[in-house]
Amino acid sequence: MSIQNIIFLVVIALVVGYFYKMKKPKYNKGISAPNFIGQDLKGQSFELKDFRGKYVYLDFWGSWCGPCRAIRPHLVKVYEDYHDKSFEDASGFEVISVAMERKAGQWRPVAEQEGMTWPYQFSTLQKEGQIVSELYGVKSIPSGYFIGPEGQVLLNRPQMSEMSDYLSEKLSK
């Protein structure tokens, strides 16, 4: 094997390792989701720990992100289907969206247009949003964490169908 082939293989391995690290979630299943403070659409502060006893999807997205926009209808459907439901081990389901934005105010019209009716939305252009995205190690979007009623990570980067199936199984009988 020539030195050029060895260098090529090393470069490929480094690129693959870099992309693996970029996509790998910071917190895995079973880990307690770190608490944070955010602001809802009305400017009221809330903390993740305020949602204990509920399922929560922590959603990282961007108005400029095509793949994020493609899953919006599915997330809206999951929210509409489960927001007010009672579960065997929880009293509801909430979504907290953090818009990873480049320009102020860009995300709000998109969120409204796409039916994101949940009140817990803010962007990384706000101090809270920057802290949350850094805390959760978000390096690419769409990204998200499905958090259980005890505050533990249940799924990281879940498909909307996975989350819907999980919630469906947990509905109170």
Rosetta blueprint (number, residue, H / E / L):
1 M L
2 S L
3 I H
4 Q H
5 N H
6 I H
7 I H
8 F H
9 L H
10 V H
11 V H
12 I H
13 A H
14 L H
15 V H
16 V H
17 G H
18 Y H
19 F H
20 Y H
21 K H
22 M H
23 K H
24 K L
25 P L
26 K L
27 Y L
28 N L
29 K L
30 G L
31 I L
32 S E
33 A L
34 P L
35 N L
36 F L
37 I E
38 G E
39 Q E
40 D L
41 L L
42 K L
43 G L
44 Q L
45 S E
46 F E
47 E E
48 L H
49 K H
50 D H
51 F H
52 R L
53 G L
54 K L
55 Y E
56 V E
57 Y E
58 L E
59 D E
60 F E
61 W E
62 G L
63 S L
64 W L
65 C L
66 G H
67 P H
68 C H
69 R H
70 A H
71 I H
72 R H
73 P H
74 H H
75 L H
76 V H
77 K H
78 V H
79 Y H
80 E H
81 D H
82 Y H
83 H L
84 D L
85 K L
86 S L
87 F E
88 E L
89 D L
90 A L
91 S L
92 G L
93 F E
94 E E
95 V E
96 I E
97 S E
98 V E
99 A E
100 M L
101 E L
102 R L
103 K L
104 A L
105 G L
106 Q L
107 W H
108 R H
109 P H
110 V H
111 A H
112 E H
113 Q H
114 E L
115 G L
116 M L
117 T L
118 W L
119 P L
120 Y E
121 Q E
122 F E
123 S E
124 T L
125 L L
126 Q L
127 K H
128 E H
129 G H
130 Q H
131 I H
132 V H
133 S H
134 E H
135 L H
136 Y L
137 G L
138 V L
139 K L
140 S L
141 I L
142 P L
143 S E
144 G E
145 Y E
146 F E
147 I E
148 G L
149 P L
150 E L
151 G L
152 Q E
153 V E
154 L E
155 L E
156 N E
157 R L
158 P L
159 Q L
160 M H
161 S H
162 E H
163 M H
164 S H
165 D H
166 Y H
167 L H
168 S H
169 E H
170 K H
171 L E
172 S L
173 K L
